[in-house]
Every structure is written in structure tokens, then in C-alpha cells.
Amino acid sequence: MDHPFSPIHYLRLLRRRWRLILIPTLIALLTAALLSFLTPVHYTAAATLLAPSPQLVWRWENKVSDVVDTRFDWRAEILPLLTTTNLSERGLAKVGDQLQHPLDAATLAGRTKARVGAGSLFTLQVRAASAGDAQLLANALAEALTEAAADYYSGDLAANQAALQETLAQFQVWDDALTAFRARSGMGLGMSGAAVVLNEEEVIALQSAVKQEMALANSRRAALQHALGRVQMVLDAGAAGEPLPRTLLNVPEINAIYALPYDEALQLPAGELLARLREIAATMQRDYALLSQQAIAAQQETSELTTEWENILRDRGVWLESVTAIQRREVELQMKRLIEGSRVRLIDPAPLPERPSQPNWPLNLGLALAGGLLFGFLLAVAAVYFGEDPL
């Protein structure tokens, strides 16, 4: 420290410490070589894509127009999609069984990254265990990214298709219920085979058939009540000692159903006729009560069937309208994609990598050499500084 500083003299001192410089350098080189040897081989494939350019936006305020450059970079919205497992699953679905080394969506998302380029360009990079896998995955993810961007900005066709299938399944449930209802209770209700679309005419025909069935039942009961009234009038005349109005017995219900022909009623003695009419009246009263019970049961059953029919028609119509709306939405999405196009375009597909990206032997050895020399030089300087001066 007592001598003036001389670079030549200092270099001579460092040259005597060459072992301190050489040993760390050799250790660094051996460590780099060992780590490079143990590092799995990976290939990196890159595909170049183009995002939309920033656009000028017209803004009108208080009758004063000005042009505002938003300077919005569309890549800020598109690039985060690359690290999602959903996009990785899309890419793996496109590749299928072509990979030599299969991997899952989470691993693929971790091996995918993007680099922003000039203008609106960006590069999609994928690491894989083989050159062919890297090329396949990069191109598949680039194609999946264009579709995902189209779904994001123009509407998701896949989600619309899934909703359509689910709605069609619900519609089929009610359509099958309608068919089963027709097969189970299609007696005289104006129902034929299952129809694809039910219109108002069929519903009106159904209601008319129900009313007609009920009218026929009430007509039979009214005819029986009318015949019973005529028999009762003849019995009342006999009880009062008046001449029997035998002409009242000329009705089909009495003559045919209850086996009292009109000719026979005219020829029978009064006492015998009254006895026959009392038996017929008692039978007719029992039949009328039975018909009344049957009419009430038929009316209740018809009401239940009509309610069930209307419920099935209502629910089936709701699902049919939903299917129509989703189909119309799908056409709108397809037209929107056709008009707007994809906001992300594949400019340059990924080529087949010629050499591995990992391990990078020249880079690793170069960094190890530089680091070892620097560390050894610092050790030598420290040794000279804290050691004794031999001169």
C-alpha cells in the first residue's frame, strides 16, 4: 500500500493468483454442463398472429365533434386468453391423438407464452418435448385463439349449441308427453296421431269434441227423464181414476229399451198396464240415477283431461318458442361472424423447430464462463488486497 498504483504491477500480482481465477471458472463450467445435461430437452415453436389495430373514435359532445384516439391495444384483451385452461383444452381437442408426448391442459397452459411484437403483431410460443409436438400445439392453439376471440366478440356458438341441445331435450320430453297423452286418452276427444306443431284449429277441434261428448251424455239422460215423466203422468192418471193417456207411452225409450211396445200398451188392461208401468218407472229411476253418476264422473274426467291437455300444450309451446328463439340466435351469430370476421388472424403458422430451445449449451456455458471468471477475479483481487505484498 506504500507504493504508487501501477497497473502492470497489479496484473503481475493477479497472475500469481491464477489458481483462484481458474478454480471458480472450472466449477462454474462443470456446474453449467451438468445442469444442461440434466435439463429435459424442449423445443419451442412460435406462430405469429395479428390483432386489430387501434381505431379512431368519433365523439359528439354539445354539438362539437372531435376525433379521439383511444390508443387501445386489443392485445391486452386477447393475450390473457393464452394462459387459460379453456383455450388449452380447445387446442388439445384439435390435436387429438397426434402428440408423441401427451400432456394435460394445465401443463400446456404453463408452457404457453406470448411475446408482443411491432404494431399489432404478437407471437404465440409453445414448449414441448419434441419438435413435432411443439409445431402441432402452436398451430392448434393459434387456431383455437382465433375461435375464442370470435366467440368473445361475436358470441359463443358452442354455448348456443349447448343451450339448443338442452332446450330440444326439454321440448322432446313434452312432445313425448303429448304423444303418450294421445295414446292413453284419445277416446272421442278429437285427437289423432301426434302432430309436429299444434295450431289453434286442433285445439278448437279438441274443445268441440269434449263438448259434443258431454252433450251426448246429457241428451241420453234428458231422454230418459222425459220418458220417466210420461210414465209418471200415466201413473198419476190411474191413481186419480181418470182414463189412462196411453198415447204418452209412444216413445222409443219405453217401447224399445224397457220392452213395452206401443201396440201392447194400447191393448193391455188398465190394471195390468199400471203394474207394468210401476216396474218400468222404478227401473227407469235407478237407471237415471246411474246415468247421473256416470255423467258427473265423465264430466270430471273430461275436465281433468282437458286441464292436462292444456298444461301439456302450454309447456310444449313454451319450449317450442325457446327452440325457435335459440335457432334464430344461432343464425344471427353466424351472420355476425360472417360480416365482422375474426378479430385475430393467423399471419404465419409455426414452422418445425430445427434445434432444441432447452438446454441452450452455448448460452449456459458462456454465462458460466463469464460468471466464473468474474468471481475468480474478485477472489484474486481480495486475496491481493488482504494478502502481503511480496515486493
PENOR-V941874 format. One record per residue. N is the residue number from 1. PSI is psi in degrees with one decimal (999 if undefined). Layout:
N:PSI
N:PSI
This chain:
1:-14.8
2:-16.9
3:151.8
4:150.9
5:131.0
6:119.1
7:-40.0
8:-43.2
9:-38.7
10:-38.6
11:-35.0
12:-39.7
13:-40.9
14:-33.1
15:-30.7
16:-17.4
17:32.4
18:-27.0
19:-38.2
20:-28.0
21:-37.1
22:-41.4
23:-50.3
24:-33.4
25:-44.2
26:-40.3
27:-42.6
28:-41.4
29:-42.5
30:-40.4
31:-43.1
32:-40.4
33:-40.8
34:-45.3
35:-37.6
36:-35.6
37:-36.2
38:-16.7
39:129.7
40:146.1
41:129.6
42:145.1
43:143.5
44:124.4
45:143.1
46:132.0
47:138.9
48:129.7
49:163.2
50:126.1
51:164.7
52:146.9
53:152.3
54:139.1
55:152.7
56:138.5
57:129.2
58:133.8
59:126.7
60:121.3
61:123.2
62:46.0
63:19.9
64:121.6
65:138.9
66:159.3
67:127.0
68:125.0
69:106.7
70:-26.9
71:36.2
72:125.4
73:113.2
74:-23.0
75:-24.2
76:-27.1
77:-26.9
78:-40.8
79:-35.4
80:-20.0
81:-22.5
82:-29.5
83:8.0
84:146.0
85:-23.8
86:-44.4
87:-37.6
88:-39.1
89:-38.5
90:-45.0
91:-42.7
92:-34.0
93:-34.9
94:-35.0
95:-41.1
96:-131.1
97:22.1
98:-11.3
99:138.5
100:-31.8
101:94.1
102:150.5
103:162.7
104:175.5
105:-37.8
106:-41.7
107:-41.8
108:-39.0
109:-35.6
110:-25.1
111:5.6
112:135.4
113:166.1
114:146.4
115:129.1
116:133.0
117:-161.8
118:147.5
119:-123.3
120:13.4
121:150.3
122:156.4
123:131.6
124:120.0
125:135.9
126:131.8
127:137.6
128:168.3
129:-15.9
130:159.1
131:-40.2
132:-41.4
133:-41.3
134:-42.5
135:-45.4
136:-46.1
137:-39.3
138:-46.2
139:-37.4
140:-42.2
141:-35.0
142:-43.2
143:-40.6
144:-33.5
145:-39.8
146:-40.2
147:-41.0
148:-39.0
149:-38.7
150:-39.4
151:-36.7
152:-40.1
153:-27.5
154:-1.3
155:142.4
156:109.4
157:-37.1
158:-43.6
159:-37.5
160:-39.3
161:-41.5
162:-42.5
163:-36.5
164:-43.1
165:-40.7
166:-41.2
167:-38.5
168:-37.1
169:-42.5
170:-39.8
171:-38.7
172:-33.7
173:-47.1
174:-29.0
175:-39.8
176:-37.1
177:-37.7
178:-43.2
179:-42.8
180:-37.3
181:-40.8
182:-43.3
183:-31.2
184:-37.9
185:44.7
186:31.7
187:107.7
188:21.8
189:15.8
190:20.1
191:132.0
192:-151.5
193:168.1
194:134.2
195:152.3
196:-45.9
197:129.8
198:123.9
199:179.0
200:-30.5
201:-40.5
202:-38.0
203:-42.2
204:-41.1
205:-37.9
206:-46.4
207:-37.9
208:-39.1
209:-38.6
210:-44.9
211:-37.5
212:-41.7
213:-43.7
214:-35.6
215:-39.2
216:-41.5
217:-44.0
218:-31.7
219:-41.6
220:-40.3
221:-37.4
222:-38.4
223:-40.2
224:-39.4
225:-38.0
226:-42.9
227:-39.1
228:-35.8
229:-39.4
230:-42.3
231:-40.8
232:-35.0
233:-39.6
234:-41.2
235:-38.4
236:-38.6
237:-38.3
238:-38.6
239:-29.6
240:-0.7
241:17.0
242:163.8
243:140.6
244:125.8
245:79.2
246:-21.2
247:-19.0
248:-16.0
249:7.5
250:68.5
251:147.3
252:-35.4
253:-38.8
254:-42.6
255:-44.0
256:-46.7
257:-42.7
258:18.4
259:46.3
260:87.0
261:153.6
262:-38.0
263:-40.6
264:-37.3
265:-31.6
266:-27.8
267:-19.4
268:147.0
269:159.7
270:-44.4
271:-45.0
272:-37.2
273:-41.2
274:-37.7
275:-43.8
276:-40.7
277:-33.4
278:-41.8
279:-42.8
280:-39.4
281:-42.6
282:-42.4
283:-40.9
284:-36.0
285:-42.2
286:-41.6
287:-37.0
288:-41.7
289:-40.4
290:-42.4
291:-35.6
292:-44.0
293:-42.3
294:-36.9
295:-41.5
296:-43.1
297:-41.5
298:-39.0
299:-41.3
300:-43.5
301:-41.4
302:-38.1
303:-42.0
304:-42.6
305:-41.0
306:-40.8
307:-44.4
308:-41.4
309:-45.6
310:-38.6
311:-42.8
312:-43.8
313:-40.5
314:-50.1
315:-40.1
316:-39.2
317:-36.7
318:-46.2
319:-31.9
320:-40.5
321:-36.5
322:-42.1
323:-44.3
324:-41.0
325:-41.3
326:-38.6
327:-39.8
328:-37.9
329:-37.8
330:-40.9
331:-39.9
332:-41.5
333:-42.2
334:-41.6
335:-37.4
336:-40.9
337:-38.0
338:-37.4
339:-48.9
340:-32.7
341:-179.0
342:138.2
343:-16.9
344:130.9
345:142.3
346:114.9
347:-47.9
348:108.9
349:157.7
350:126.7
351:171.4
352:121.9
353:136.7
354:-30.4
355:157.0
356:146.7
357:-23.0
358:135.6
359:147.0
360:90.3
361:-50.2
362:-42.7
363:-44.5
364:-44.9
365:-37.3
366:-44.7
367:-38.9
368:-41.2
369:-45.4
370:-42.9
371:-40.5
372:-43.4
373:-41.8
374:-44.3
375:-41.6
376:-40.0
377:-41.4
378:-38.2
379:-42.8
380:-41.3
381:-42.1
382:-39.3
383:-40.4
384:-38.8
385:-42.0
386:-8.0
387:178.6
388:144.4
389:119.3
390:-17.8
391:999
